[in-house]
Amino acid sequence: TIVLGVPKDEFTPRVHEAMTLVFDEMDSLRWELEVRTTQRDRLDMALDQHVTTELANRRALYRHLTRAAEHVRATGEPSFLLLVKLLGWEALWREAGFEAAEDILQKVAVVLEAEVPASTPHGYLDGGSFGIVLNVATSDEVESLGFDLIEGLNIPTITCLWACAPIEAGAPASSIHAAAEEDARRRL
């Protein structure tokens, strides 16, 4: 008979002890790997999340834009970046302070969480700008969501504006963002 690959007559107490040590070390390494993997996953999540709003941050949103551009390349289906801009947010930050400005960001985050499907990538870009990646969308759907979001953002002292840009096949995320910002300037 063979026990764990060792013939029974060679399975001495010393062999048993050595095998036990090896298996204990394997269990210890397996546990350590699990702990490290969990820590890495938490760090990745923290790196992709805006501190105040808990929405995706620019880094995560750009990754979604890159995937969307690759999807457009592969399928030819139209996709858009919808931008929601808070005009006057930076002036509020300068005049009323950090807490007042962050409170506005949190209010917008609540509206976005309520209005945008959880499966739709969205997040905070910077300087009072939020982005929503709309895969397989028509320009009418983008316009409708843009108007609905602005209507839901009734914030005194802040002017809310929506803008959009088509996601071009293979385009870099920064170019898509820049095109949406340019559309916002045209809408002023």
C-alpha positions as CSV (number, residue, x, y, z in Angstrom):
1,T,0.0,0.0,0.0
2,I,1.1,3.5,-0.8
3,V,0.3,6.5,1.5
4,L,0.7,9.9,-0.2
5,G,3.1,8.4,-2.7
6,V,5.3,6.8,0.0
7,P,5.3,3.0,0.2
8,K,3.8,1.8,3.5
9,D,7.0,0.1,4.7
10,E,8.9,3.4,4.2
11,F,6.3,5.5,6.0
12,T,8.1,6.0,9.3
13,P,7.3,8.4,12.0
14,R,10.1,10.7,10.7
15,V,8.6,10.7,7.2
16,H,5.2,11.3,8.7
17,E,6.6,14.3,10.6
18,A,8.4,15.7,7.6
19,M,5.2,15.4,5.5
20,T,3.2,17.1,8.2
21,L,5.7,20.0,8.3
22,V,5.4,20.3,4.5
23,F,1.6,20.3,4.5
24,D,1.6,22.8,7.4
25,E,3.9,25.1,5.4
26,M,1.6,24.8,2.4
27,D,-1.4,25.8,4.4
28,S,0.5,28.7,5.9
29,L,1.5,29.9,2.4
30,R,-2.0,29.4,1.1
31,W,-3.4,31.5,4.0
32,E,-0.8,34.2,3.4
33,L,-1.6,34.4,-0.3
34,E,-5.3,34.8,0.5
35,V,-4.5,37.6,2.9
36,R,-2.3,39.4,0.4
37,T,-4.8,39.0,-2.4
38,T,-7.5,40.5,-0.2
39,Q,-5.2,43.4,0.7
40,R,-4.4,44.0,-3.0
41,D,-8.1,44.0,-3.9
42,R,-8.9,46.5,-1.2
43,L,-6.0,48.8,-2.4
44,D,-7.2,48.5,-6.0
45,M,-10.7,49.5,-4.9
46,A,-9.4,52.4,-2.9
47,L,-7.3,53.6,-5.9
48,D,-10.4,53.6,-8.1
49,Q,-12.7,55.5,-5.7
50,H,-13.1,59.2,-5.1
51,V,-12.6,59.8,-1.4
52,T,-15.7,62.0,-0.8
53,T,-18.3,60.7,-3.2
54,E,-17.3,57.1,-3.2
55,L,-18.0,57.1,-6.9
56,A,-15.4,55.9,-9.4
57,N,-12.5,58.4,-9.8
58,R,-10.8,59.6,-13.0
59,R,-8.5,56.6,-13.1
60,A,-11.3,54.1,-13.0
61,L,-13.5,56.1,-15.4
62,Y,-10.7,56.4,-17.9
63,R,-10.3,52.6,-17.8
64,H,-14.0,52.3,-18.5
65,L,-13.7,54.8,-21.4
66,T,-10.8,52.7,-22.8
67,R,-12.9,49.6,-22.7
68,A,-15.8,51.4,-24.3
69,A,-13.6,52.6,-27.1
70,E,-12.4,49.0,-27.7
71,H,-16.0,47.8,-27.7
72,V,-16.9,50.4,-30.3
73,R,-13.9,49.2,-32.4
74,A,-15.1,45.6,-32.1
75,T,-18.8,46.1,-32.6
76,G,-19.3,49.5,-34.2
77,E,-22.1,50.2,-31.7
78,P,-22.4,53.9,-30.7
79,S,-21.3,54.9,-27.2
80,F,-21.0,58.2,-25.5
81,L,-19.4,60.0,-22.6
82,L,-22.0,62.1,-20.9
83,L,-20.4,64.9,-18.8
84,V,-22.2,66.7,-16.0
85,K,-20.5,70.0,-15.1
86,L,-21.1,72.1,-12.0
87,L,-20.3,75.6,-13.0
88,G,-19.5,77.7,-10.0
89,W,-18.4,74.8,-7.9
90,E,-14.8,76.0,-7.7
91,A,-15.9,79.5,-6.8
92,L,-18.1,78.0,-4.0
93,W,-15.0,76.1,-2.8
94,R,-13.0,79.3,-2.7
95,E,-15.7,81.3,-1.0
96,A,-17.5,78.9,1.3
97,G,-14.7,76.4,1.9
98,F,-13.9,72.7,1.5
99,E,-16.9,71.3,3.4
100,A,-19.5,73.3,1.4
101,A,-17.9,72.2,-1.9
102,E,-17.7,68.6,-0.9
103,D,-21.3,68.6,0.3
104,I,-22.3,69.6,-3.2
105,L,-20.3,66.8,-4.7
106,Q,-22.0,64.3,-2.3
107,K,-25.4,65.6,-3.4
108,V,-24.6,65.1,-7.0
109,A,-23.3,61.6,-6.3
110,V,-26.6,60.7,-4.6
111,V,-28.5,61.9,-7.7
112,L,-26.2,60.0,-10.0
113,E,-26.6,56.8,-7.9
114,A,-30.4,57.2,-8.1
115,E,-30.7,58.1,-11.8
116,V,-27.9,56.1,-13.5
117,P,-28.1,52.3,-13.6
118,A,-25.6,50.6,-11.4
119,S,-24.3,48.7,-14.4
120,T,-23.4,52.0,-16.2
121,P,-19.9,53.2,-15.3
122,H,-20.0,56.7,-13.8
123,G,-17.8,58.7,-11.5
124,Y,-16.2,62.0,-10.5
125,L,-13.6,63.4,-13.0
126,D,-12.4,66.6,-11.3
127,G,-13.2,70.2,-10.7
128,G,-16.9,69.7,-10.5
129,S,-17.2,67.3,-13.5
130,F,-18.8,63.9,-13.4
131,G,-18.7,61.4,-16.3
132,I,-21.1,58.7,-17.3
133,V,-20.0,56.1,-19.9
134,L,-23.0,55.1,-22.0
135,N,-22.3,52.0,-24.0
136,V,-24.7,51.1,-26.8
137,A,-26.6,54.3,-26.6
138,T,-28.3,56.7,-29.1
139,S,-27.8,60.4,-29.0
140,D,-31.5,60.8,-28.0
141,E,-30.9,58.6,-25.0
142,V,-27.9,60.6,-24.0
143,E,-29.7,63.9,-24.4
144,S,-32.7,62.6,-22.4
145,L,-30.5,61.4,-19.5
146,G,-28.5,64.7,-19.6
147,F,-31.7,66.7,-19.2
148,D,-33.1,64.4,-16.5
149,L,-29.9,64.7,-14.5
150,I,-29.7,68.5,-14.8
151,E,-33.4,68.7,-13.8
152,G,-32.7,66.5,-10.7
153,L,-29.7,68.7,-9.7
154,N,-31.5,71.8,-8.4
155,I,-28.5,73.2,-6.5
156,P,-28.6,76.9,-5.5
157,T,-25.5,78.9,-6.4
158,I,-24.4,76.2,-8.9
159,T,-25.3,76.1,-12.6
160,C,-25.4,72.6,-13.9
161,L,-24.7,71.8,-17.5
162,W,-24.5,68.5,-19.4
163,A,-22.4,67.8,-22.4
164,C,-21.4,64.7,-24.4
165,A,-18.9,63.3,-26.8
166,P,-19.1,60.1,-28.9
167,I,-16.7,57.4,-28.0
168,E,-14.6,56.8,-31.1
169,A,-13.2,53.4,-31.9
170,G,-9.8,53.1,-30.2
171,A,-9.7,56.7,-29.0
172,P,-7.7,57.4,-25.9
173,A,-9.8,58.2,-22.8
174,S,-8.2,61.7,-22.4
175,S,-9.3,62.6,-26.0
176,I,-12.8,61.5,-25.3
177,H,-12.9,63.5,-22.1
178,A,-11.4,66.6,-23.9
179,A,-14.1,66.3,-26.6
180,A,-16.9,66.3,-24.0
181,E,-15.3,69.3,-22.3
182,E,-15.2,71.1,-25.6
183,D,-18.9,70.3,-26.1
184,A,-19.5,71.8,-22.6
185,R,-17.7,75.0,-23.7
186,R,-19.9,75.3,-26.8
187,R,-23.1,74.8,-24.7
188,L,-22.3,77.7,-22.3
